[in-house]
């Protein structure tokens, strides 16, 4: 492209006017003045050309540096100019593609209607943006994010199109990996609890007349003793072998792992042989397993039910399976128990525990908040802390959150528990504000019901006012399942409003639910908490290492922080330091402690500082 001289400059017009005067004006002095004006105009023109050349060179350098491919086509969409990134992405050099229509690169993934809509949008608005599939020079297809702008001249006539696109293959692959992680158990590769809910709901929708669904919840008795005697690694091998045997036995059915030592089996059948099927399943799975030249015969506790006899809703059936399993454990383990309506009655010990939890909420003296600190892994510096709910039962002692939180969710107590946590966390923060404790954000977990019932904002505002706190002193942690819960509605505006007030927002247990890069981009999120499942085997597990590095890179690109949970060893901590993680949480630095114990611990201890290699 040749530089051009703009006529919209005064020196150019003066020079053009003075040029005839150099010839026709008889006075020598006036001729010299006119010549000087012509020279000034020529200098101005020369300066314009130099500046345009410089701008052109800078533009070419900038286009050469960008990783986004740029293409300029004429009105018929024939290629005129491409930048180096285009060649790098597609494999076509500028000489090979110049003059060809850009449709040459199209992959046969889009139908005629797609391209009609594409050109219709471009003609009506002058722009189009979206995902498109194209082909490289050697034929392989790839996804790209494309922006197109139509360029018109002063008379409104279309002259060119400018295309800007990015190869999003790596992003799509990461999203597929995260989606797979969200639906699969990482140890066995079986569907996890979330995926099992979906699969059961699908089977229930497609069940035909004369068909039934047999379901069994299988719990391995004494797995902890196996881990204690043989080690966790051998325990994991046993679980993987158990999953393989179970899957091969229930060919054509569904097998999944709910977590820990619990597996679920679903089969579609036309036979009325539920009890026979369960006992045959038990007999097959109780055959010995050979681990490290040792023969292990497992005890199994099984809870079972049948659809449609015992229900047609996946949530109800899951609850009834758990009730049957709990009943079998109560009778002494290594037994099978089919659901019966009596298990829904008040004599169920789970319901007694729910009644005790309601009483604990009323009295308020059994519930406690423990605090686990978060640290910069490179120097041990405190960067925050998470408030964790604990229940000290007057008869049973400390009740595991894994036991009472699911009950609270099932029986509608999570909103009250959540409100109690916010109140106590704010009160503790106000107390620590006037002490020598470090000034740190306290992160609290938010449940779906708190958002669904719509009183979260009111609770937060009331507590902040009562204890004279700033929103920045309380952080809000939401699980991925909360963000995707339809009952909570569109979370974007509500989270943005909370963030505008000064609250920090974090996504907890990242990677254990349906991890979509779409919601991370759409929602106002400050941090993601990487689930302990990906930290446990670091740095030796290459798959976990790759996932952690990918999440850290993604978060950095999105401007988010990352807190790695479950850090327990120096090697894990060192790996995270080298990978660029700036915040960790886990037993390596601190266990959850009561407020009083945490004050003593921080007053007497020095930080643990790992050395990065």
LONU-343151 format. One record per residue (C-alpha): x, y, z; residue in one letter; residue number from 1. Coordinates in steps of 0.2 Angstrom, whole numbers. Example, Ala and Ser with C-alpha at 12.3 -4.5 7.8 and 13.67 -1.06 7.14 Angstrom:
      c1      c2      c3   code   pos
      62     -22      39      a     1
      68      -5      36      s     2
***
This chain:
      c1      c2      c3   code   pos
       0       0       0      x     1
       7      17      -5      x     2
       7      32       6      x     3
      -5      46       1      x     4
      -5      64       4      x     5
     -20      72      13      x     6
     -26      88       5      x     7
     -35      93      21      x     8
     -19     102      27      x     9
     -17     121      26      x    10
       2     120      20      x    11
      -3     110       6      x    12
     -16     122      -1      x    13
      -4     137       2      x    14
       9     128      -8      x    15
      -3     124     -22      x    16
      -8     142     -22      x    17
       9     149     -22      x    18
      16     138     -36      x    19
       9     149     -50      x    20
      15     165     -41      x    21
      33     159     -43      x    22
      31     160     -61      x    23
      19     175     -65      x    24
      22     187     -51      x    25
      35     200     -58      x    26
      42     205     -41      x    27
      57     196     -36      x    28
      54     197     -17      x    29
      36     191     -19      x    30
      43     176     -30      x    31
      55     172     -16      x    32
      41     172      -3      x    33
      30     161     -15      x    34
      45     149     -17      x    35
      47     148       2      x    36
      28     144       4      x    37
      30     130     -10      x    38
      45     123       0      x    39
      35     123      16      x    40
      21     114       8      x    41
      33     101       0      x    42
      41      99      17      x    43
      24      96      25      x    44
      20      83      11      x    45
      36      74      14      x    46
      33      74      33      x    47
      16      67      30      x    48
      23      53      19      x    49
      36      49      33      x    50
      23      48      46      x    51
      12      37      36      x    52
      26      25      32      x    53
      30      24      51      x    54
      12      21      55      x    55
      12       7      42      x    56
      28      -1      48      x    57
      21       0      66      x    58
       5      -8      61      x    59
      14     -22      52      x    60
      25     -25      67      x    61
       9     -25      78      x    62
       0     -37      67      x    63
      15     -48      66      x    64
      16     -49      85      x    65
      -2     -53      89      x    66
      -8     -71      91      x    67
     -24     -67      83      x    68
     -26     -71      65      x    69
     -31     -56      54      x    70
     -38     -57      36      x    71
     -43     -43      24      x    72
     -55     -48      10      x    73
     -63     -38      -4      x    74
     -82     -36      -6      x    75
     -82     -54     -14      x    76
     -73     -61       1      x    77
     -57     -64      -9      x    78
     -42     -64       2      x    79
     -31     -48       0      x    80
     -20     -47      15      x    81
     -16     -59      30      x    82
      -4     -58      45      x    83
       9     -71      51      x    84
      -3     -78      64      x    85
     -15     -83      50      x    86
      -1     -93      42      x    87
       3    -101      59      x    88
     -15    -106      63      x    89
     -20    -112      46      x    90
      -4    -117      37      x    91
      -7    -106      22      x    92
       6     -94      17      x    93
       0     -77      11      x    94
       5     -81      -7      x    95
      -5     -97      -7      x    96
     -21     -90       0      x    97
     -21     -73      -8      x    98
     -34     -71     -21      x    99
     -44     -86     -15      x   100
     -61     -85      -7      x   101
     -61     -87      12      x   102
     -74    -100      10      x   103
     -59    -112       5      x   104
     -56    -114      23      x   105
     -73    -119      28      x   106
     -76    -136      37      x   107
     -92    -145      33      x   108
     -99    -144      50      x   109
    -111    -129      47      x   110
    -127    -131      36      x   111
    -134    -119      23      x   112
    -145    -111      36      x   113
    -130    -106      47      x   114
    -121     -97      33      x   115
    -137     -89      28      x   116
    -139     -82      45      x   117
    -121     -77      45      x   118
    -122     -66      29      x   119
    -139     -59      34      x   120
    -132     -53      51      x   121
    -117     -46      42      x   122
    -127     -37      29      x   123
    -139     -30      42      x   124
    -127     -24      56      x   125
    -110     -24      47      x   126
    -103     -36      60      x   127
    -103     -54      66      x   128
     -95     -63      80      x   129
     -96     -81      86      x   130
     -89     -99      85      x   131
     -85    -106      68      x   132
     -76    -122      62      x   133
     -63    -121      49      x   134
     -50    -132      41      x   135
     -31    -131      41      x   136
     -20    -133      25      x   137
     -18    -152      29      x   138
     -36    -155      31      x   139
     -38    -156      50      x   140
     -53    -146      57      x   141
     -52    -134      72      x   142
     -64    -122      81      x   143
     -61    -103      80      x   144
     -68     -88      88      x   145
     -72     -76      74      x   146
     -75     -57      73      x   147
     -80     -50      56      x   148
     -83     -31      51      x   149
     -89     -25      35      x   150
     -80      -9      28      x   151
     -89       4      17      x   152
     -83      19       8      x   153
     -90      37      10      x   154
    -104      33      -2      x   155
    -109      18       8      x   156
    -103       5      -4      x   157
     -96     -11       3      x   158
     -77     -12      -1      x   159
     -69     -25      11      x   160
     -71     -37      26      x   161
     -59     -38      41      x   162
     -59     -55      49      x   163
     -51     -57      66      x   164
     -50     -75      73      x   165
     -42     -85      87      x   166
     -39    -104      87      x   167
     -49    -110     103      x   168
     -44    -129     101      x   169
     -34    -129     117      x   170
     -48    -120     126      x   171
     -61    -132     120      x   172
     -50    -147     125      x   173
     -48    -139     143      x   174
     -67    -137     144      x   175
     -70    -155     139      x   176
     -57    -161     152      x   177
     -66    -151     165      x   178
     -83    -157     160      x   179
     -77    -175     161      x   180
     -70    -172     178      x   181
     -86    -165     183      x   182
     -96    -180     178      x   183
     -83    -194     182      x   184
     -75    -201     197      x   185
     -57    -198     195      x   186
     -51    -215     203      x   187
     -62    -227     194      x   188
     -68    -217     179      x   189
     -86    -222     183      x   190
    -100    -209     183      x   191
    -101    -199     199      x   192
    -116    -194     210      x   193
    -121    -179     199      x   194
    -120    -190     183      x   195
    -129    -204     191      x   196
    -144    -192     195      x   197
    -144    -188     177      x   198
    -143    -206     171      x   199
    -156    -212     183      x   200
    -168    -198     178      x   201
    -165    -202     159      x   202
    -169    -221     163      x   203
    -185    -216     172      x   204
    -191    -205     158      x   205
    -189    -219     145      x   206
    -195    -234     155      x   207
    -208    -244     145      x   208
    -224    -253     150      x   209
    -219    -270     159      x   210
    -201    -264     163      x   211
    -194    -260     180      x   212
    -178    -252     186      x   213
    -168    -262     200      x   214
    -156    -251     210      x   215
    -143    -255     223      x   216
    -132    -245     234      x   217
    -117    -255     238      x   218
    -106    -250     253      x   219
     -89    -259     256      x   220
     -87    -264     274      x   221
     -71    -261     283      x   222
     -62    -252     269      x   223
     -53    -241     282      x   224
     -45    -256     289      x   225
     -38    -261     272      x   226
     -31    -244     270      x   227
     -23    -244     287      x   228
     -15    -261     285      x   229
     -10    -261     267      x   230
      -9    -242     263      x   231
     -20    -230     254      x   232
     -12    -234     237      x   233
     -17    -252     239      x   234
     -34    -247     245      x   235
     -36    -237     229      x   236
     -31    -252     219      x   237
     -44    -262     227      x   238
     -58    -249     224      x   239
     -52    -249     205      x   240
     -53    -268     204      x   241
     -70    -268     213      x   242
     -77    -255     200      x   243
     -70    -266     186      x   244
     -78    -282     192      x   245
     -95    -273     196      x   246
     -95    -265     178      x   247
     -92    -282     170      x   248
    -106    -290     180      x   249
    -119    -277     176      x   250
    -116    -277     157      x   251
    -129    -266     149      x   252
    -133    -257     166      x   253
    -127    -242     175      x   254
    -113    -242     188      x   255
    -106    -227     197      x   256
     -97    -222     212      x   257
    -105    -210     224      x   258
     -88    -207     234      x   259
     -78    -216     247      x   260
     -83    -234     247      x   261
    -101    -232     240      x   262
    -106    -238     223      x   263
    -122    -238     214      x   264
    -130    -251     201      x   265
    -145    -248     190      x   266
    -152    -261     178      x   267
    -168    -261     167      x   268
    -177    -277     168      x   269
    -194    -286     164      x   270
    -191    -299     177      x   271
    -199    -298     195      x   272
    -183    -305     203      x   273
    -176    -290     213      x   274
    -171    -300     229      x   275
    -163    -314     219      x   276
    -153    -301     208      x   277
    -147    -292     224      x   278
    -141    -308     232      x   279
    -133    -314     215      x   280
    -124    -297     215      x   281
    -118    -299     233      x   282
    -111    -317     229      x   283
    -102    -311     214      x   284
     -94    -296     222      x   285
     -89    -305     238      x   286
     -78    -317     229      x   287
     -60    -314     235      x   288
     -49    -300     227      x   289
     -30    -304     225      x   290
     -20    -288     231      x   291
      -1    -290     234      x   292
      -2    -309     235      x   293
     -15    -308     248      x   294
     -33    -314     246      x   295
     -46    -301     252      x   296
     -64    -306     254      x   297
     -75    -290     256      x   298
     -90    -288     267      x   299
    -104    -278     258      x   300
    -119    -269     265      x   301
    -132    -266     251      x   302
    -148    -255     251      x   303
    -159    -257     237      x   304
    -176    -252     229      x   305
    -186    -254     213      x   306
    -195    -241     201      x   307
    -209    -238     198      x   308
    -214    -247     214      x   309
    -204    -237     226      x   310
    -205    -220     217      x   311
    -203    -212     200      x   312
    -192    -197     205      x   313
    -173    -198     205      x   314
    -171    -188     220      x   315
    -184    -198     230      x   316
    -176    -214     224      x   317
    -159    -209     230      x   318
    -165    -204     247      x   319
    -174    -221     248      x   320
    -159    -231     243      x   321
    -149    -221     257      x   322
    -162    -225     269      x   323
    -162    -244     265      x   324
    -143    -244     266      x   325
    -143    -235     283      x   326
    -155    -247     289      x   327
    -144    -262     284      x   328
    -129    -254     292      x   329
    -139    -252     308      x   330
    -144    -270     308      x   331
    -125    -275     309      x   332
    -118    -273     291      x   333
    -114    -286     278      x   334
    -133    -287     275      x   335
    -145    -282     261      x   336
    -160    -272     265      x   337
    -174    -267     252      x   338
    -183    -251     255      x   339
    -200    -252     264      x   340
    -211    -237     268      x   341
    -208    -240     287      x   342
    -190    -233     284      x   343
    -198    -216     280      x   344
    -206    -216     298      x   345
    -200    -207     313      x   346
    -191    -222     320      x   347
    -177    -219     307      x   348
    -161    -214     316      x   349
    -158    -201     303      x   350
    -174    -192     307      x   351
    -169    -193     325      x   352
    -152    -184     320      x   353
    -162    -171     311      x   354
    -173    -168     326      x   355
    -157    -166     336      x   356
    -150    -154     323      x   357
    -166    -143     325      x   358
    -164    -143     343      x   359
    -146    -138     341      x   360
    -151    -123     330      x   361
    -163    -117     343      x   362
    -151    -118     358      x   363
    -136    -112     348      x   364
    -123    -119     361      x   365
    -119    -136     351      x   366
    -114    -128     335      x   367
     -96    -121     333      x   368
     -86    -112     319      x   369
     -68    -118     317      x   370
     -56    -109     306      x   371
     -44    -115     293      x   372
     -31    -103     288      x   373
     -25    -100     270      x   374
      -7     -96     266      x   375
       5     -90     253      x   376
      14    -106     249      x   377
      31     -97     245      x   378
      33     -89     262      x   379
      19     -96     274      x   380
      11     -78     275      x   381
      -7     -78     281      x   382
     -19     -73     267      x   383
     -36     -78     273      x   384
     -46     -91     282      x   385
     -62    -101     280      x   386
     -75    -103     293      x   387
     -81    -122     294      x   388
     -96    -127     303      x   389
     -95    -140     317      x   390
    -108    -149     328      x   391
    -103    -155     345      x   392
    -118    -167     350      x   393
    -121    -168     368      x   394
    -122    -187     367      x   395
    -112    -192     351      x   396
     -98    -180     352      x   397
     -92    -172     336      x   398
    -104    -176     322      x   399
     -95    -176     305      x   400
    -101    -162     292      x   401
    -102    -176     280      x   402
    -116    -184     290      x   403
    -127    -169     295      x   404
    -125    -157     280      x   405
    -134    -169     268      x   406
    -147    -171     281      x   407
    -149    -152     283      x   408
    -150    -150     264      x   409
    -163    -164     263      x   410
    -174    -158     277      x   411
    -174    -139     273      x   412
    -162    -133     287      x   413
    -148    -126     277      x   414
    -155    -109     276      x   415
    -155    -108     295      x   416
    -138    -116     297      x   417
    -131    -103     284      x   418
    -139     -89     293      x   419
    -131     -95     309      x   420
    -114     -96     301      x   421
    -114     -79     294      x   422
    -120     -72     311      x   423
    -106     -80     320      x   424
     -92     -77     307      x   425
     -97     -58     308      x   426
     -97     -58     327      x   427
     -79     -67     327      x   428
     -73     -55     314      x   429
     -79     -40     324      x   430
     -70     -47     340      x   431
     -54     -50     331      x   432
     -54     -33     324      x   433
     -50     -25     341      x   434
     -37     -38     345      x   435
     -19     -42     339      x   436
     -26     -55     327      x   437
     -21     -53     308      x   438
     -33     -43     298      x   439
     -39     -56     286      x   440
     -55     -60     276      x   441
     -66     -74     283      x   442
     -74     -84     269      x   443
     -91     -92     273      x   444
     -99    -106     262      x   445
    -116    -101     254      x   446
    -129    -114     251      x   447
    -141    -115     236      x   448
    -156    -113     248      x   449
    -149     -97     255      x   450
    -149     -90     237      x   451
    -166     -98     232      x   452
    -175     -91     247      x   453
    -169     -74     243      x   454
    -164     -68     260      x   455
    -145     -69     259      x   456
    -143     -51     255      x   457
    -153     -45     269      x   458
    -144     -57     281      x   459
    -127     -50     276      x   460
    -133     -32     277      x   461
    -140     -34     294      x   462
    -125     -43     301      x   463
    -113     -30     294      x   464
    -123     -16     301      x   465
    -124     -25     318      x   466
    -105     -28     320      x   467
     -99     -13     310      x   468
     -90     -22     297      x   469
     -85     -19     279      x   470
     -90     -31     265      x   471
     -72     -34     261      x   472
     -70     -43     278      x   473
     -82     -57     273      x   474
     -79     -68     258      x   475
     -93     -78     250      x   476
     -89     -96     244      x   477
    -102    -105     232      x   478
    -100    -122     225      x   479
    -102    -125     206      x   480
    -118    -134     210      x   481
    -126    -118     217      x   482
    -121    -108     202      x   483
    -130    -121     191      x   484
    -145    -124     202      x   485
    -160    -118     192      x   486
    -170    -113     208      x   487
    -157    -100     212      x   488
    -161     -91     196      x   489
    -149     -80     186      x   490
    -134     -78     197      x   491
    -125     -65     187      x   492
    -134     -49     193      x   493
    -136     -55     211      x   494
    -117     -59     212      x   495
    -112     -43     203      x   496
    -123     -33     216      x   497
    -114     -41     230      x   498
     -97     -39     222      x   499
    -101     -20     219      x   500
    -105     -19     238      x   501
     -87     -25     241      x   502
     -89     -44     244      x   503
     -77     -55     236      x   504
     -84     -71     227      x   505
     -76     -88     226      x   506
     -80    -104     218      x   507
     -78    -119     230      x   508
     -73    -137     225      x   509
     -69    -131     208      x   510
     -68    -146     196      x   511
     -80    -158     205      x   512
     -96    -151     197      x   513
    -100    -146     179      x   514
     -85    -135     176      x   515
     -89    -124     162      x   516
     -77    -110     156      x   517
     -93    -101     151      x   518
    -100     -97     168      x   519
     -82     -92     174      x   520
     -82     -79     160      x   521
    -100     -73     163      x   522
    -100     -72     182      x   523
     -91     -60     193      x   524
     -79     -72     202      x   525
     -63     -66     211      x   526
     -56     -84     216      x   527
     -58    -102     212      x   528
     -54    -115     225      x   529
     -46    -130     217      x   530
     -53    -146     225      x   531
     -42    -157     235      x   532
     -45    -172     223      x   533
     -32    -164     211      x   534
     -20    -160     224      x   535
     -19    -177     233      x   536
      -8    -186     221      x   537
       4    -171     217      x   538
      17    -170     211      x   539
      18    -188     205      x   540
       2    -190     195      x   541
       5    -182     178      x   542
     -14    -180     174      x   543
     -17    -170     191      x   544
      -1    -160     188      x   545
      -7    -155     170      x   546
     -25    -151     176      x   547
     -18    -140     191      x   548
      -6    -131     179      x   549
     -21    -128     166      x   550
     -32    -121     179      x   551
     -19    -109     186      x   552
     -15    -103     168      x   553
     -34    -101     165      x   554
     -37     -92     181      x   555
     -22     -80     177      x   556
     -29     -76     160      x   557
     -46     -73     168      x   558
     -39     -62     181      x   559
     -44     -73     195      x   560
     -35     -80     211      x   561
     -33     -98     215      x   562
     -33    -107     232      x   563
     -27    -125     231      x   564
     -36    -135     245      x   565
     -30    -151     254      x   566
     -12    -147     254      x   567
      -4    -159     266      x   568
      14    -162     261      x   569
      30    -152     257      x   570
      31    -159     240      x   571
      13    -153     235      x   572
      17    -136     242      x   573
      33    -135     232      x   574
      25    -140     216      x   575
      11    -127     218      x   576
      24    -113     222      x   577
      33    -118     206      x   578
      17    -119     196      x   579
      13    -101     201      x   580
      -1    -104     214      x   581
      -2     -90     227      x   582
     -13     -97     240      x   583
     -16    -114     248      x   584
     -26    -122     262      x   585
     -23    -138     271      x   586
     -15    -148     285      x   587
       3    -144     279      x   588
       0    -126     286      x   589
     -14    -128     298      x   590
     -29    -139     303      x   591
     -46    -131     307      x   592
     -46    -124     324      x   593
     -58    -116     336      x   594
     -57     -97     338      x   595
     -48     -99     355      x   596
     -36    -112     349      x   597
     -32    -102     333      x   598
     -27     -87     343      x   599
     -15     -97     353      x   600
      -8    -106     338      x   601
      -5     -90     329      x   602
       3     -82     344      x   603
      15     -96     347      x   604
      20    -103     330      x   605
      31     -98     316      x   606
      26    -100     298      x   607
      31    -116     288      x   608
      41    -110     273      x   609
      44    -123     259      x   610
      59    -120     247      x   611
      55    -120     229      x   612
      66    -129     217      x   613
***
